[in-house]
């Protein structure tokens, strides 16, 4: 079913987009100039199944299965083949729909000619899990309307159509509110809103689970590419700059250049005058620098990079002032890596030390390109000073990963003593990407692939079609799937877990920062590493581990690179590469 859905999405993406759409000529020039363009399209999807309906309501719900048929979105006078809901004083009929996959958008309801010719009140509840769509807004399991309305009462018209909702969801429950009312329904469709862009990058190997994980990460990011690059489509529909780094890495590996990235980077810059930190978090301003370095390496847009110069140089100067005489960072603002590491103060301190080095190194690279030698010299001197202080990661996998990437801790030592201890336990959806990168730097590609299978694969086994804001392997025993209502004695994987700002149903089940395995598999298994700005030089170095083959594509500004690796009987890997003429491949 998932393969069919992905195929359908890819076919839809081949349809003409709306990027060039303009207002009709009846509008004057002043109005046209004020219009805001949105690079998204809408598609209407029928439910895949009705997974629950009001108990003992056989006389109150008739012909519900017709709502699973494809419709045309148009009310008509034939009034045939309708689903009929009838309420009494005792029974208010309700239906729970499963649309098969996580979606961003809303709901379209098409009605018929029911008695009374009056609008009818419906309660509509969207859910990323089946149990969330069945929940009440109350403190016990923390169902909310934060960031997006997912629980509301609306009126639907007689013989008409209503479109409502703008959130992330897979499941929808509708309830008749009033007693002694009849409602005839012709259609209940999901309104799927997304960017109509092709999947230029691809990944396929001998392990179908890894293939599914790669695509799920890509789809998770795709859903969050809305007006701006969001972190979540239900909650956290905001631009969080640090969270963007795994997302922009995935976008570069799957979609290539897309305007949502610079648009979001520029928004963060423009609303954060110095000496402020982006999102109030010092590391997030540092991630802004690292993202710009990575984005320039992939796409080579020097004119865009030049637009960042004034802010970049001043930001680097500001970061350098946060180093004391002993070489220790003294960052102010919110001191944060990710939520699961936030209570490990020593670990956070160590991670911040490493982040200073990583961001100043990225800044030095950018300033060389921008011909700012004084800034380069200051960055390099600051890095040397920072490396004289090596803090204790305090068993934090997050801190150990950053320290390994910053050469504050040997990668092999960080991996063996901290990151790979207990496998994927204590991984996190955001910083798991950097744990995987550190494992690769240590040469531990096989265990990294095993961690991807164990950690991200566990979400898929629980019914996920996108990756979550957070996940903990300790949640697994006795847990329900998100596409089933918990049975007696089961834990609700959505409503009963979560922490910090994502307790219970507030937990986002489509969070872009969890997409790290997608760019990681492209870089380390498919083996694509960008060596020069604009992908002018690309190194191909696969690490197949226990895989028999891996193949795929990688987008560059000059076209797509096609790659295939096949393991021979003697264990050696035979590689074939087709690259655009302007891309030099080294192996």
Buried (B, 14 or more C-beta within 10 A) or exposed (E): EBEEBBEEBEEEBEEEBEBEEEEEEEEEEEEEEEEEEEBBBBBBBBBBEBBBBBEEBEEBBBEBEBBBEEBEEEBEEEEEEBBBBBBBEEBBBBBBBBBBBBBBBBBBBBBBBBEEEEBBBBBBBBBBBBBBBBBEEEEEBBBBEBBBBBBEEBEBBBBEBBBBBBBBBBBBBBBBBEEEBBBBBBBBBBBBBBBBBEBBBBBBBBBEBBBBBBBBBBBBBBBBBBBBBBBBBBBBBBBBBBBBBBBBBBBBBBBBBBEBBBBBBBBBBEEBEEEEBBBEBBBBBBBBBBBBBBBBBBBBBEEBBEEBBEBBBEBBBBBBEBBEEEBBBEBEBEBBBBBBBBEBEBBBBBBBBBBBBBBBBBBBBBBEBBEBEEBBEBBBEBBEBBBEBBBEBBBBBBBBBBBBBBBBBBBBBBBEBBBBEEBBEBBBBBBBBBBBBBBBBBEBBBBBBBBBBBBBBBBBEBBBBBBBBBBBBEBEEEBBBBBBBBEEEBBBBBBBBBBEBBBBBBBBBBBBBBBBBBBBBBBBBBBBBBEEBBBBBBBBBBBBBEBEBBBBBBBBBBBBBBBBBBBEEEEEBEBEBEBBEEBEBEE
